[in-house]
Amino acid sequence: MMFRWRLWTRFKLALRKRPMPSPRLPYELDEFAELLSSRDPAALRKLAAGLATQGEKRSGTLQA
């Protein structure tokens, strides 16, 4: 009986829906690709500033 119970629980756990990970970028993917491929210095500065503020938020949460 225990074998069946373990088999059933493993089967149920394997079939459960897992949450989709949310992107940690401060930009939409299309906007991020456009900024990344841009040769405009202002666009690259905007990208760097957005990623820097995102990194600072992460480091603050890790230390807490």
PyMOL commands that set and color helices and strands:
alter all, ss='L'
color gray80, all
select helices_A, chain A and resi 2-15+29-37+41-63
alter helices_A, ss='H'
color red, helices_A
deselect
rebuild
show_as cartoon
